[in-house]
């Protein structure tokens, strides 16, 4: 699951600038449900990453059972912050 596929799946476009602000809450709700049901670690991380960028990600201890996944998420957050993101 890559970011373009996620964007298409939840927003119908790969360009977040095209997404209407009022569509974001419903999409994040669907992503949170999917995150809770997703078993594949890579897919969970991809979903969590998009949720993080939308300021809707659950806490790391809720999202990831594995400490290595939590550490990868911390690294992602550090990179996003350094790049001027969330």
LOSE-758641 format. One line per field, with one value per residue (C-alpha): residue number from 1; residue in three letters; y negated, z negated, x negated. Coordinates in Angstrom, 2 decimals. Each point is the difference from the previous one (the first is absolute). Example, Ala and Ser with C-alpha at 12.3 -4.5 7.8 and 13.67 -1.06 7.14 Angstrom:
# LOSE-758641
seq: (1; 2) $
type: (ALA; SER) $
yy: (4.50; -3.44) $
zz: (-7.80; 0.66) $
xx: (-12.30; -1.37) $
//
This chain:
# LOSE-758641
seq: (1; 2; 3; 4; 5; 6; 7; 8; 9; 10; 11; 12; 13; 14; 15; 16; 17; 18; 19; 20; 21; 22; 23; 24; 25; 26; 27; 28; 29; 30; 31; 32; 33; 34; 35; 36; 37; 38; 39; 40; 41; 42; 43; 44; 45; 46; 47; 48; 49; 50; 51; 52; 53; 54; 55; 56; 57; 58; 59; 60; 61; 62; 63; 64; 65; 66; 67; 68; 69; 70; 71; 72; 73; 74; 75; 76; 77; 78; 79; 80; 81; 82; 83; 84; 85; 86) $
type: (UNK; UNK; UNK; UNK; UNK; UNK; UNK; UNK; UNK; UNK; UNK; UNK; UNK; UNK; UNK; UNK; UNK; UNK; UNK; UNK; UNK; UNK; UNK; UNK; UNK; UNK; UNK; UNK; UNK; UNK; UNK; UNK; UNK; UNK; UNK; UNK; UNK; UNK; UNK; UNK; UNK; UNK; UNK; UNK; UNK; UNK; UNK; UNK; UNK; UNK; UNK; UNK; UNK; UNK; UNK; UNK; UNK; UNK; UNK; UNK; UNK; UNK; UNK; UNK; UNK; UNK; UNK; UNK; UNK; UNK; UNK; UNK; UNK; UNK; UNK; UNK; UNK; UNK; UNK; UNK; UNK; UNK; UNK; UNK; UNK; UNK) $
yy: (0.00; -3.26; -3.57; -0.58; 3.02; -1.20; -3.46; 1.39; 2.42; -2.53; -3.27; 0.95; -1.91; 0.14; -3.78; -1.01; -3.59; 1.21; 1.42; -2.05; -0.70; 1.34; 3.40; 0.55; 1.02; 2.77; 1.27; 0.02; 1.89; 2.67; 0.13; 0.47; 2.89; 1.56; -0.50; 1.89; 2.90; 0.09; 2.89; -0.66; -2.05; -1.95; -0.91; -1.03; -2.23; -1.59; -0.71; -1.36; -2.24; -1.58; -0.45; -1.63; -2.46; -0.84; -0.44; 2.89; 2.87; 2.01; 0.16; 2.31; 2.49; 0.30; 0.26; 2.36; 3.08; 0.43; -2.33; -0.02; -1.36; -2.67; -1.00; -0.19; -2.25; -2.24; -0.26; -0.89; -2.72; -1.43; -0.08; -1.59; -2.68; -0.70; -0.32; -2.53; 2.37; 0.81) $
zz: (0.00; 1.07; -0.73; 3.44; -0.43; -3.45; 1.27; 2.87; -2.29; -2.64; 1.93; 3.65; 1.06; -0.49; -0.46; -3.55; 1.20; 1.94; -3.13; -1.49; -3.68; -0.96; 1.53; -2.34; -3.19; 1.73; 1.72; -3.25; -1.72; 2.73; -0.29; -3.77; 0.44; 2.65; -2.21; -2.80; 2.32; 1.97; -0.90; 2.45; -1.77; 3.10; 0.84; -3.61; 0.12; 3.27; -1.38; -3.26; 1.94; 2.02; -3.14; -1.66; 2.87; -0.40; -3.77; -0.70; -0.89; -3.17; -2.57; 0.85; -2.77; 1.33; 3.67; -0.26; -2.13; 1.09; -1.44; 3.34; 1.67; -2.69; 0.50; 3.78; -0.64; -2.28; 2.76; 2.49; -2.33; -0.38; 3.79; 0.54; -2.60; 1.47; 3.45; -1.32; -0.25; -2.94) $
xx: (0.00; -1.59; 1.00; 1.53; 2.25; 1.03; 0.80; 2.06; 1.80; 1.02; 0.14; 0.48; -3.12; -3.76; -0.16; 0.94; 0.37; 3.07; 1.66; 2.79; -0.57; 3.41; -0.89; -2.94; 1.89; 1.96; -3.16; -1.97; 2.84; -0.17; -3.80; 0.20; 2.44; -2.24; -3.06; 1.72; 0.79; -3.27; -2.33; -2.84; -2.71; -1.02; 3.59; 0.63; -3.06; 1.11; 3.47; -1.42; -2.43; 2.79; 2.07; -3.01; -0.37; 3.69; -0.46; 2.37; -2.36; 0.53; -2.78; -2.87; 0.75; 3.55; -0.98; -2.98; -0.55; -3.62; -2.65; -1.85; 3.14; 0.35; -3.63; 0.51; 3.01; -2.10; -2.59; 2.74; 1.29; -3.52; -0.45; 3.41; -0.71; -3.44; 1.58; 2.49; 2.91; 2.23) $
//
